[in-house]
């Protein structure tokens, strides 16, 4: 029975990661055609550094993703703290309203945001993509942070206030470390949602600017260049490294907090 469980788990992992491994292998394939192995090469990684369109789209994806994730995480944190002090019925209603965008179709969100921006006289471009991504990332950030905020114990915070700490100092030293796992999860999830979005970006991007998703879509008309395989491989490796650093940082921070509490006790 144990071997059967391990075999089933191995099949699930293989099903999830086999396409990524094929993509990585294709990025080192000397042939431009899929399904034909012509030897190992670094050519496509070199060509990636010379492709200005892809590099510009990558730059837009990273800057928009990081900025949108930071803004969405900060807004979610402030909103969650404010909702904690509300009446339970009002808080339940607001939580339901905040979860509606998670169920809404992306095409509806994209078209509505485009009409809203045009109605306010905004020119579609980098700024409108950024605003749109903050909107679509905020519910996911709320989903990560709000449950932790609602489960906080006020004892340590109130003790810090009684000992003379200011509300901001007590929040930064007592509450914020407790919320850090949720904040990191909100930032990472928001960045991934921003970098992966196509439909909302397509309707709010305007002419002359692209992210990776819209650039890949534009290249589909002529066929995807092998440089995209190299870029996807680098992006996957960067995500793995980033996730590993977050896990290590979380463990170090958790151990530090445990040692600090033990010292105080």
PyMOL commands that set and color helices and strands:
alter all, ss='L'
color gray80, all
select helices_A, chain A and resi 2-27+43-50+52-84+88-103+106-119+126-150+154-162+167-196+199-204+212-220+226-264
alter helices_A, ss='H'
color red, helices_A
deselect
rebuild
show_as cartoon
